[in-house]
């Protein structure tokens, strides 16, 4: 934008965005004046809307129609004008109780989070699971199988259990595997797996003779174990909610949207970016850089595991979603998930 908006212009822009979110229809000057009980004349409002159009904040789809916000207009609204509605205390308590069930492991917590986000936002809830390297070790065990295969059993601090069968073409005894597991459990329990991997490398460099004699081969096994691929899991709940919006009634738009959800990779890449930021982020339309999500917005926030950013959760839905209620929902859900995971460390 070339200049700052006046208070009048901000008021009119905010009104147009609010009404467009509610109706999905172009907004006219008479509607703005009536709905917001403004003292400006319709002609004054039309002139202001024309100025906002010149600035690229509003768009007129038809000559005789009202205006709708552009992506730039929505971005200004979210960054500058939006007043969020705090979650009701009953909602906060319900969310907390749904996530605090005693029998829930990490997978249960994250899947329930996606359901909560979908239910309260009326959009799709999305949760990117923690990178495996960020998970906290609680217990590890190795079991020698036939044909040079080794079963690894790993339990993280939330009680989630991971199994992986690893080909290992070295003649190694169950006794040596047990000794190494005892060493790992005694030395690295309650540490993130990335730190375990880093410390193992340091230990080997510091006391190479010990590792050469005892565990040089098993050390290579541990590197494979600590690279278990759990990085790209994404939970999505409530896709049907988005399809109920009129802008996705077009068959082609619907197909592109469903394809983007099915492939997941573009959503995962976008959520990966938010893990580098502390705090909530909003992506609008073309900022998502995916044709199938052109009419969508994503609201996402990282959640933590102790001091480590573990993953991201949020909402993906119509660009006309109710930002004032969805933003606090995403922030609070991320806060509760972070608290639960941190208490398990």
C-alpha positions in Angstrom: 0.0 0.0 0.0 1.2 3.5 -0.8 -0.3 5.2 2.3 -1.7 4.5 5.7 -5.5 4.0 6.0 -7.6 6.6 7.8 -9.9 5.5 10.6 -12.9 5.8 8.3 -11.2 3.5 5.7 -10.3 1.0 8.4 -13.8 0.9 9.7 -15.3 0.4 6.2 -12.7 -2.3 5.2 -13.4 -4.1 8.5 -17.1 -4.0 7.8 -16.8 -5.3 4.3 -14.5 -8.2 5.4 -16.8 -9.1 8.3 -19.9 -9.1 6.1 -18.2 -11.1 3.3 -17.1 -13.7 5.8 -20.7 -14.1 7.0 -22.4 -14.1 3.6 -19.9 -15.0 0.8 -21.6 -12.3 -1.2 -20.2 -8.9 -2.5 -20.9 -6.2 0.0 -22.6 -2.9 -1.0 -22.5 0.5 0.7 -26.2 0.4 1.9 -25.5 -3.0 3.6 -22.4 -1.6 5.3 -24.3 1.5 6.5 -27.3 -0.5 7.8 -25.5 -3.4 9.4 -23.0 -1.1 11.3 -25.3 1.8 11.9 -22.8 4.2 10.4 -23.5 7.9 10.1 -21.7 8.2 6.8 -23.9 8.6 3.7 -24.0 5.8 1.2 -22.2 8.0 -1.3 -19.3 8.6 1.2 -19.1 4.9 1.9 -19.0 4.2 -1.9 -16.2 6.7 -2.3 -14.2 5.1 0.5 -14.8 1.7 -1.0 -13.6 3.0 -4.4 -10.4 4.3 -2.7 -9.9 0.9 -1.0 -10.3 -0.8 -4.4 -7.7 1.5 -5.9 -5.3 0.5 -3.1 -5.8 -3.2 -3.9 -7.7 -4.0 -0.7 -11.1 -4.5 -2.3 -12.3 -6.1 -5.5 -15.5 -5.5 -7.5 -16.4 -8.8 -9.2 -19.2 -7.2 -11.4 -19.9 -3.6 -12.5 -23.1 -3.4 -10.6 -22.1 -5.5 -7.6 -20.6 -4.6 -4.2 -17.1 -5.3 -3.2 -15.2 -8.3 -1.7 -11.9 -8.2 0.0 -8.7 -9.1 -1.9 -6.0 -11.3 -0.3 -4.2 -8.1 0.5 -7.3 -6.7 2.2 -7.7 -9.9 4.2 -4.0 -9.7 5.2 -4.4 -6.1 6.4 -7.6 -7.0 8.3 -6.0 -10.0 10.1 -2.7 -8.1 10.9 -4.2 -4.8 11.9 -8.0 -4.8 12.4 -8.9 -8.2 13.8 -10.2 -8.4 17.3 -10.2 -12.0 18.5 -12.9 -13.4 20.7 -11.6 -15.3 23.8 -12.7 -18.9 24.1 -15.5 -19.4 26.6 -14.4 -21.0 29.9 -16.6 -24.0 29.1 -14.9 -24.5 25.8 -11.5 -24.3 27.4 -12.4 -26.9 30.0 -14.0 -29.3 27.4 -10.9 -29.1 25.3 -8.6 -29.8 28.2 -10.7 -32.7 29.4 -10.9 -34.3 26.0 -7.1 -34.3 25.8 -6.3 -35.3 29.4 -7.6 -38.9 29.3 -5.4 -41.2 31.3 -5.2 -43.9 28.6 -4.1 -41.5 25.9 -0.7 -41.9 24.3 0.9 -39.4 21.9 -1.0 -40.6 18.8 -4.4 -40.4 20.7 -3.6 -36.9 21.9 -2.7 -35.6 18.4 -5.7 -37.3 16.7 -8.1 -35.9 19.3 -6.5 -32.5 18.8 -7.4 -32.6 15.1 -11.0 -33.6 15.9 -11.3 -30.8 18.5 -10.0 -28.2 16.0 -12.4 -29.4 13.3 -15.4 -29.5 15.6 -15.0 -26.0 17.0 -13.8 -24.3 13.9 -16.2 -26.0 11.4 -13.2 -26.3 9.1 -10.6 -29.1 8.9 -8.3 -29.7 11.8 -4.6 -30.6 11.0 -1.8 -31.8 13.2 1.8 -32.5 12.1 3.2 -35.2 14.4 6.6 -34.6 16.1 9.7 -35.3 14.3 11.0 -38.6 15.6 14.3 -37.0 16.5 12.4 -34.7 18.9 10.8 -37.5 20.9 12.1 -38.2 24.3 13.5 -41.6 25.1 12.0 -43.5 28.0 13.1 -47.1 27.2 14.8 -49.1 24.4 15.3 -52.8 23.8 16.8 -54.9 21.0 15.7 -58.4 20.1 17.8 -60.6 17.8 15.7 -62.3 15.2 16.7 -64.9 12.6 18.3 -64.0 9.2 20.4 -61.1 10.6 17.3 -59.1 11.6 17.1 -57.1 14.8 13.8 -55.9 16.3 14.0 -52.5 18.0 11.4 -51.6 20.6 11.4 -48.0 21.7 9.1 -46.2 24.1 8.9 -42.4 24.3 7.9 -40.3 27.3 4.2 -40.3 26.3 4.1 -44.1 26.4 3.9 -44.4 22.6 5.6 -47.6 21.4 7.6 -47.9 18.2 8.8 -51.0 16.5 11.3 -51.3 13.7 13.0 -54.4 12.2 16.5 -53.6 11.0 18.6 -55.7 8.7 22.1 -56.0 10.4 24.7 -58.1 8.6 27.0 -58.5 11.6 27.2 -61.5 13.8 26.1 -60.2 17.1 24.8 -61.9 20.2 21.7 -61.2 22.2 23.9 -60.7 25.2 25.8 -57.8 23.5 22.5 -56.3 22.4 21.2 -56.4 26.0 24.4 -54.7 27.3 24.0 -51.9 24.7 20.3 -51.4 25.6 21.2 -51.2 29.3 23.9 -48.6 28.5 21.4 -46.5 26.5 18.7 -46.7 29.1 21.1 -45.8 31.9 22.7 -42.9 30.1 20.1 -41.3 27.9 16.7 -41.9 29.4 14.5 -38.7 29.3 16.6 -37.1 26.6 15.4 -36.2 23.0 16.5 -38.8 20.5 18.4 -36.1 18.5 20.5 -35.5 21.6 21.0 -39.2 22.1 22.4 -39.5 18.6 24.6 -36.5 19.1 26.0 -37.7 22.4 26.7 -41.2 21.1 28.8 -39.7 18.3 30.7 -37.6 21.0 31.2 -40.7 23.2 32.6 -42.7 20.3 35.0 -39.9 19.3 36.1 -39.4 22.9 36.7 -43.1 23.7 37.1 -44.7 20.3 39.0 -47.7 21.7 36.1 -48.7 23.9 33.7 -48.5 21.0 36.0 -50.3 18.6 36.3 -53.2 21.0 32.8 -53.4 22.3 30.2 -51.7 20.3 31.4 -50.2 17.1 29.0 -52.4 15.1 26.1 -51.8 17.5 26.8 -48.1 17.3 26.0 -48.3 13.6 22.8 -50.1 14.6 21.8 -47.2 16.9 22.2 -44.7 14.1 19.7 -46.6 12.0 17.3 -46.9 15.0 17.5 -43.1 15.7 16.5 -42.4 12.1 13.1 -44.1 12.3 11.0 -42.1 9.8 8.0 -40.6 11.7 8.6 -37.1 10.3 5.8 -36.8 7.8 2.7 -38.0 9.5 -0.2 -35.6 9.2 -3.6 -36.0 10.8 -6.5 -34.3 9.0 -10.0 -34.3 10.4 -13.2 -32.6 9.0 -12.4 -32.2 5.3 -16.2 -32.4 4.7 -16.6 -29.1 6.6 -14.8 -27.2 3.9 -16.7 -28.8 1.0 -19.9 -27.3 2.5 -18.8 -23.8 1.6 -20.3 -22.5 -1.7 -16.9 -21.5 -3.2 -16.1 -25.3 -3.3 -19.3 -26.3 -4.9 -17.6 -26.2 -8.3 -16.5 -29.8 -9.2 -13.0 -28.7 -10.4 -12.4 -26.7 -7.2 -13.6 -29.7 -5.1 -11.3 -32.1 -7.0 -8.2 -29.9 -6.6 -9.0 -29.4 -2.9 -9.4 -33.2 -2.3 -6.2 -33.9 -4.2 -4.2 -31.5 -2.1 -5.6 -33.2 1.1 -4.8 -36.6 -0.3 -1.2 -35.8 -1.2 -0.6 -34.0 2.0 3.0 -33.0 1.0 2.3 -29.3 0.4 0.5 -29.0 3.7 3.4 -30.8 5.5 5.9 -28.5 3.9 4.0 -25.4 4.9 3.5 -26.7 8.5 7.3 -27.4 8.6 7.9 -23.7 8.1 5.9 -22.8 11.1 8.1 -25.0 13.3 10.9 -22.4 12.8 8.7 -19.7 14.3 7.5 -19.2 17.9 3.9 -18.3 17.7 0.8 -18.5 15.5 0.9 -17.9 11.7 -1.9 -17.3 9.2 -1.5 -18.2 5.5 -4.0 -16.8 3.0 -4.9 -18.1 -0.4 -1.9 -17.8 -2.8 0.5 -17.6 0.2 -0.1 -21.4 0.4 1.4 -21.8 -3.1 -0.9 -24.7 -4.0 -3.6 -24.5 -6.7 -6.0 -26.8 -4.9 -5.8 -24.6 -1.7 -6.3 -21.3 -3.5 -9.5 -20.5 -1.8 -8.2 -21.6 1.6 -6.5 -20.2 4.6 -4.3 -22.0 7.1 -4.0 -21.0 10.8 -1.1 -22.9 12.4 0.8 -22.8 15.7 3.8 -24.9 16.9 3.4 -27.0 20.0 6.4 -27.9 22.2 7.8 -30.8 24.0 9.7 -29.4 26.9 11.9 -26.7 25.4 11.8 -28.3 21.9 9.3 -27.3 19.2 7.8 -30.8 18.5 5.2 -30.2 15.8 2.5 -28.0 14.4 -1.3 -28.0 14.7 -4.0 -25.8 13.2 -7.0 -25.3 11.0 -7.3 -25.3 7.2 -10.5 -24.1 5.7 -12.3 -21.5 3.6 -10.6 -18.1 3.2 -13.9 -16.8 4.8 -13.4 -18.7 8.0 -14.1 -16.8 11.3 -10.6 -15.7 12.1 -11.6 -14.0 15.4 -12.7 -17.3 16.9 -10.4 -19.8 15.1 -7.1 -18.0 16.1 -7.8 -18.3 19.8 -8.9 -21.9 19.3 -5.6 -22.9 17.6 -3.6 -21.0 20.2 -5.3 -22.6 23.2 -5.2 -26.1 21.7 -1.4 -25.8 21.0 -1.0 -24.5 24.6 -2.8 -27.5 26.1 -1.0 -30.1 23.9 2.4 -28.4 24.9 1.5 -28.6 28.6 0.5 -32.3 28.3 3.7 -33.3 26.4 6.0 -31.2 28.6 4.7 -32.9 31.8 5.6 -36.3 30.3 9.2 -35.3 29.8 
